[in-house]
Amino acid sequence: MARQERAIRTRLAILMAAASVFDEYGYERATIGEILARAGVTKGALYFHFPSKQALAEGVLSQQFAAVTVEPSPCKLQELVDSGLTVAYRMRRDPLVSAVARLSLEQDVRAQFGTTAITQWIDASSYLLAEAEKQGELLPHVEPAESAWMFSAAWTGVQVYSQILSGRDDLEARVVSLFEHLLPGIAVPAVLRSLVITTERAAELGARSDRQLARAALAGEPAAAS
């Protein structure tokens, strides 16, 4: 059991180190040497868990939901909002979330790994919007899958502009503004009035996510995926 826990901790340390290097340098310029230095592990330990840089990138991309934990909400549009706000909070503070965003948008990475990182977010949003439709939260004309595509594309554009123009300093505020602009076009008025879409909500959700991740780290376990 102790050996298994050490292996889990080592793998997580390697993943976090790889994420920070990918986030800083991008996939092509990232080196195994830099990842080893940041992880503080031997080359043998790294290659035991990840036999190549490609495997490291795949490992980082596979964890994109693990660092973004959102509790289910009776209102599925609130859950959609909470997911977007939590990602915005974590993207500014967690190299794993930030690295996934960078890797998923790099042309060379998409050529090697495909578009799974993007389509998973579209699918997750589509599921929440389909559930919202079942509960009568959406206006009659709304197509969940189409709205999910547009929300995901708009969110990506917001984070890219925020990164370029402010180093993501205003990301939570920009995501709040995004939801304030888009949700009136899909939500029934009663539900729209009930939604909490604020930077304070983002901070509250982020702090909750921080605590969950800290508990998982202390236990030597990966965070639970949302």
VOPAGU-2260 file (C-alpha; in pm, 1 decimal, decimal comma):
REM VOPAGU-2260
SITE   aa  ch    i         X         Y         Z
SITE  MET   A    0       0,0       0,0       0,0
SITE  ALA   A    1     281,4     243,4      87,6
SITE  ARG   A    2     452,0     164,4    -243,7
SITE  GLN   A    3     126,6     224,4    -431,5
SITE  GLU   A    4      76,5     559,9    -257,9
SITE  ARG   A    5     431,5     664,9    -347,3
SITE  ALA   A    6     369,3     569,2    -708,0
SITE  ILE   A    7      51,2     778,0    -716,2
SITE  ARG   A    8     228,8    1078,1    -563,4
SITE  THR   A    9     516,0    1043,3    -808,4
SITE  ARG   A   10     281,5    1026,5   -1105,6
SITE  LEU   A   11      92,5    1335,3    -986,9
SITE  ALA   A   12     418,4    1524,4    -931,8
SITE  ILE   A   13     529,4    1439,2   -1284,0
SITE  LEU   A   14     195,0    1542,6   -1431,1
SITE  MET   A   15     197,9    1876,7   -1250,2
SITE  ALA   A   16     556,8    1942,9   -1355,9
SITE  ALA   A   17     475,7    1853,9   -1716,6
SITE  ALA   A   18     169,7    2078,8   -1705,6
SITE  SER   A   19     371,9    2375,2   -1583,7
SITE  VAL   A   20     632,9    2323,6   -1856,6
SITE  PHE   A   21     373,4    2276,5   -2133,0
SITE  ASP   A   22     187,3    2583,5   -2009,1
SITE  GLU   A   23     503,6    2794,3   -2012,7
SITE  TYR   A   24     671,1    2669,2   -2330,2
SITE  GLY   A   25     408,8    2486,9   -2535,2
SITE  TYR   A   26     440,0    2127,1   -2650,1
SITE  GLU   A   27     717,0    2158,7   -2907,3
SITE  ARG   A   28     954,5    2364,8   -2690,7
SITE  ALA   A   29     893,7    2164,5   -2372,7
SITE  THR   A   30    1178,6    1930,8   -2279,2
SITE  ILE   A   31    1195,6    1616,1   -2070,7
SITE  GLY   A   32    1493,2    1765,0   -1887,6
SITE  GLU   A   33    1293,7    2064,3   -1768,2
SITE  ILE   A   34    1005,5    1840,3   -1661,7
SITE  LEU   A   35    1245,9    1619,7   -1466,6
SITE  ALA   A   36    1396,6    1921,3   -1292,6
SITE  ARG   A   37    1057,0    2053,7   -1184,8
SITE  ALA   A   38     921,5    1714,8   -1080,7
SITE  GLY   A   39    1232,8    1627,6    -879,1
SITE  VAL   A   40    1228,0    1265,2    -992,8
SITE  THR   A   41    1471,6    1040,6   -1175,4
SITE  LYS   A   42    1450,4     976,3   -1547,0
SITE  GLY   A   43    1368,8     613,8   -1470,3
SITE  ALA   A   44    1074,1     713,3   -1252,8
SITE  LEU   A   45     939,9     944,7   -1521,5
SITE  TYR   A   46     968,4     686,5   -1797,9
SITE  PHE   A   47     809,7     421,6   -1576,1
SITE  HIS   A   48     490,8     630,1   -1570,7
SITE  PHE   A   49     520,1     811,8   -1903,8
SITE  PRO   A   50     741,3     657,7   -2176,3
SITE  SER   A   51     752,7     971,4   -2394,3
SITE  LYS   A   52     673,6    1341,5   -2412,7
SITE  GLN   A   53     365,8    1249,4   -2612,2
SITE  ALA   A   54     248,8    1026,7   -2325,1
SITE  LEU   A   55     304,8    1316,3   -2083,6
SITE  ALA   A   56      91,0    1546,7   -2296,6
SITE  GLU   A   57    -178,4    1280,8   -2320,3
SITE  GLY   A   58    -164,7    1243,1   -1942,0
SITE  VAL   A   59    -209,1    1616,6   -1890,8
SITE  LEU   A   60    -496,9    1636,3   -2139,1
SITE  SER   A   61    -669,6    1336,4   -1977,7
SITE  GLN   A   62    -679,4    1522,3   -1645,3
SITE  GLN   A   63    -865,9    1825,9   -1774,8
SITE  PHE   A   64   -1178,1    1752,4   -1568,2
SITE  ALA   A   65    -994,7    1632,4   -1258,1
SITE  ALA   A   66    -895,1    1980,8   -1139,9
SITE  VAL   A   67   -1240,9    2129,1   -1198,6
SITE  THR   A   68   -1485,0    1987,6    -946,0
SITE  VAL   A   69   -1839,1    2126,4    -948,0
SITE  GLU   A   70   -2116,0    2002,4    -724,1
SITE  PRO   A   71   -2440,4    1903,6    -901,8
SITE  SER   A   72   -2714,1    2166,0    -885,4
SITE  PRO   A   73   -3091,7    2118,5    -907,6
SITE  CYS   A   74   -3080,3    2396,0   -1169,4
SITE  LYS   A   75   -2871,8    2270,8   -1461,4
SITE  LEU   A   76   -2813,0    2618,2   -1602,1
SITE  GLN   A   77   -2663,6    2715,9   -1266,4
SITE  GLU   A   78   -2443,0    2408,5   -1289,8
SITE  LEU   A   79   -2334,0    2520,3   -1638,0
SITE  VAL   A   80   -2251,4    2865,7   -1500,4
SITE  ASP   A   81   -2067,7    2716,3   -1204,1
SITE  SER   A   82   -1857,8    2499,7   -1434,9
SITE  GLY   A   83   -1755,7    2799,1   -1642,9
SITE  LEU   A   84   -1675,1    3012,1   -1338,9
SITE  THR   A   85   -1475,2    2733,7   -1174,6
SITE  VAL   A   86   -1268,4    2674,8   -1487,1
SITE  ALA   A   87   -1198,2    3048,8   -1507,9
SITE  TYR   A   88   -1084,2    3054,5   -1144,5
SITE  ARG   A   89    -864,9    2746,2   -1179,6
SITE  MET   A   90    -717,1    2848,8   -1513,0
SITE  ARG   A   91    -557,2    3149,2   -1344,8
SITE  ARG   A   92    -414,4    2941,9   -1059,7
SITE  ASP   A   93    -361,5    2583,3   -1172,5
SITE  PRO   A   94    -100,7    2505,6   -1440,5
SITE  LEU   A   95    -279,8    2181,2   -1520,3
SITE  VAL   A   96    -597,7    2362,2   -1629,6
SITE  SER   A   97    -399,8    2631,5   -1807,4
SITE  ALA   A   98    -183,3    2374,5   -1986,1
SITE  VAL   A   99    -487,7    2187,1   -2113,2
SITE  ALA   A  100    -617,9    2512,3   -2262,8
SITE  ARG   A  101    -285,1    2582,4   -2432,7
SITE  LEU   A  102    -232,1    2229,1   -2558,2
SITE  SER   A  103    -585,7    2195,4   -2694,4
SITE  LEU   A  104    -541,7    2510,5   -2903,9
SITE  GLU   A  105    -195,6    2436,9   -3045,6
SITE  GLN   A  106    -214,2    2324,6   -3407,7
SITE  ASP   A  107      72,6    2075,5   -3379,0
SITE  VAL   A  108     -85,9    1914,4   -3072,8
SITE  ARG   A  109    -422,7    1877,9   -3243,3
SITE  ALA   A  110    -249,2    1709,6   -3535,3
SITE  GLN   A  111    -105,8    1447,6   -3295,1
SITE  PHE   A  112    -382,7    1407,7   -3039,6
SITE  GLY   A  113    -696,1    1517,3   -3223,4
SITE  THR   A  114    -970,1    1740,5   -3085,5
SITE  THR   A  115   -1081,7    1529,4   -2789,4
SITE  ALA   A  116    -994,9    1795,9   -2530,9
SITE  ILE   A  117   -1229,0    2040,5   -2705,4
SITE  THR   A  118   -1510,2    1800,0   -2787,5
SITE  GLN   A  119   -1522,3    1672,8   -2429,1
SITE  TRP   A  120   -1607,8    2023,3   -2306,3
SITE  ILE   A  121   -1871,2    2063,6   -2576,9
SITE  ASP   A  122   -2019,5    1727,5   -2480,3
SITE  ALA   A  123   -2021,0    1816,9   -2109,6
SITE  SER   A  124   -2201,9    2143,7   -2183,8
SITE  SER   A  125   -2441,6    1968,2   -2420,3
SITE  TYR   A  126   -2533,0    1719,4   -2146,6
SITE  LEU   A  127   -2609,5    1995,9   -1895,5
SITE  LEU   A  128   -2816,3    2188,2   -2149,5
SITE  ALA   A  129   -3009,2    1873,7   -2244,6
SITE  GLU   A  130   -3087,2    1818,3   -1876,1
SITE  ALA   A  131   -3187,4    2184,1   -1846,4
SITE  GLU   A  132   -3423,7    2136,0   -2140,7
SITE  LYS   A  133   -3587,7    1836,7   -1971,0
SITE  GLN   A  134   -3646,6    2050,8   -1661,3
SITE  GLY   A  135   -3806,4    2333,5   -1857,4
SITE  GLU   A  136   -3518,3    2577,7   -1803,7
SITE  LEU   A  137   -3469,1    2658,6   -2172,4
SITE  LEU   A  138   -3669,4    2864,8   -2417,3
SITE  PRO   A  139   -3862,4    2656,4   -2674,2
SITE  HIS   A  140   -3636,8    2737,7   -2970,5
SITE  VAL   A  141   -3311,2    2629,3   -2802,6
SITE  GLU   A  142   -3115,7    2331,7   -2940,0
SITE  PRO   A  143   -2889,4    2207,5   -2655,7
SITE  ALA   A  144   -2614,1    2069,3   -2879,4
SITE  GLU   A  145   -2594,3    2385,7   -3089,5
SITE  SER   A  146   -2597,9    2609,9   -2782,5
SITE  ALA   A  147   -2325,5    2398,2   -2622,0
SITE  TRP   A  148   -2104,8    2446,0   -2928,0
SITE  MET   A  149   -2157,8    2823,1   -2921,4
SITE  PHE   A  150   -2101,4    2853,5   -2545,3
SITE  SER   A  151   -1779,9    2651,7   -2565,3
SITE  ALA   A  152   -1649,6    2850,4   -2862,5
SITE  ALA   A  153   -1736,6    3181,5   -2697,2
SITE  TRP   A  154   -1576,0    3074,9   -2368,5
SITE  THR   A  155   -1258,0    2979,7   -2552,4
SITE  GLY   A  156   -1250,5    3315,2   -2728,8
SITE  VAL   A  157   -1295,2    3496,4   -2398,8
SITE  GLN   A  158   -1006,5    3314,5   -2233,3
SITE  VAL   A  159    -777,5    3369,4   -2533,2
SITE  TYR   A  160    -853,9    3743,3   -2544,4
SITE  SER   A  161    -814,3    3768,3   -2167,3
SITE  GLN   A  162    -477,1    3590,6   -2187,7
SITE  ILE   A  163    -352,6    3820,5   -2463,7
SITE  LEU   A  164    -484,9    4148,8   -2326,7
SITE  SER   A  165    -450,7    4110,7   -1949,9
SITE  GLY   A  166    -260,4    3789,6   -1874,5
SITE  ARG   A  167    -599,5    3649,2   -1761,6
SITE  ASP   A  168    -621,0    3900,4   -1475,0
SITE  ASP   A  169    -981,3    3975,0   -1572,0
SITE  LEU   A  170   -1084,5    3623,8   -1674,7
SITE  GLU   A  171   -1352,5    3565,7   -1410,5
SITE  ALA   A  172   -1511,8    3905,1   -1481,8
SITE  ARG   A  173   -1506,6    3837,7   -1856,5
SITE  VAL   A  174   -1669,0    3496,7   -1811,7
SITE  VAL   A  175   -1938,9    3656,3   -1594,9
SITE  SER   A  176   -2001,1    3905,3   -1875,5
SITE  LEU   A  177   -2013,6    3621,9   -2128,7
SITE  PHE   A  178   -2287,8    3442,1   -1937,8
SITE  GLU   A  179   -2478,2    3767,4   -1885,1
SITE  HIS   A  180   -2479,1    3822,6   -2260,4
SITE  LEU   A  181   -2560,7    3467,9   -2374,6
SITE  LEU   A  182   -2799,0    3325,2   -2115,5
SITE  PRO   A  183   -3091,1    3562,1   -2186,5
SITE  GLY   A  184   -3106,4    3405,0   -2531,4
SITE  ILE   A  185   -3166,3    3052,0   -2400,2
SITE  ALA   A  186   -3307,4    3065,2   -2043,9
SITE  VAL   A  187   -3670,0    3110,8   -1949,0
SITE  PRO   A  188   -3711,3    3438,3   -1755,7
SITE  ALA   A  189   -3789,1    3280,1   -1417,7
SITE  VAL   A  190   -3476,4    3065,4   -1430,6
SITE  LEU   A  191   -3264,1    3350,7   -1561,1
SITE  ARG   A  192   -3361,2    3567,4   -1263,6
SITE  SER   A  193   -3259,6    3290,3   -1021,4
SITE  LEU   A  194   -2908,0    3239,2   -1157,6
SITE  VAL   A  195   -2607,5    3360,7    -959,1
SITE  ILE   A  196   -2349,3    3488,0   -1206,8
SITE  THR   A  197   -2087,9    3694,7   -1023,6
SITE  THR   A  198   -1714,4    3710,3    -963,2
SITE  GLU   A  199   -1793,6    3647,4    -595,8
SITE  ARG   A  200   -1956,3    3321,0    -698,1
SITE  ALA   A  201   -1641,3    3231,8    -892,7
SITE  ALA   A  202   -1425,7    3297,7    -585,1
SITE  GLU   A  203   -1655,3    3089,9    -362,9
SITE  LEU   A  204   -1655,6    2798,3    -606,1
SITE  GLY   A  205   -1281,2    2827,9    -654,6
SITE  ALA   A  206   -1212,7    2821,1    -281,3
SITE  ARG   A  207   -1429,9    2511,0    -250,7
SITE  SER   A  208   -1238,0    2348,1    -534,4
SITE  ASP   A  209    -908,5    2442,7    -366,5
SITE  ARG   A  210   -1014,8    2263,9     -49,6
SITE  GLN   A  211   -1120,6    1951,1    -236,2
SITE  LEU   A  212    -793,4    1936,8    -426,4
SITE  ALA   A  213    -593,1    1995,2    -107,9
SITE  ARG   A  214    -768,6    1703,6      63,5
SITE  ALA   A  215    -700,5    1481,9    -237,7
SITE  ALA   A  216    -333,3    1584,0    -239,0
SITE  LEU   A  217    -295,6    1505,9     129,4
SITE  ALA   A  218    -447,4    1164,5      67,8
SITE  GLY   A  219    -213,0    1108,4    -223,8
SITE  GLU   A  220    -503,8    1060,3    -461,8
SITE  PRO   A  221    -606,0    1222,7    -789,9
SITE  ALA   A  222    -887,2    1474,3    -760,4
SITE  ALA   A  223   -1234,1    1347,5    -836,7
SITE  ALA   A  224   -1346,4    1437,0   -1184,7
SITE  SER   A  225   -1657,7    1648,7   -1216,3
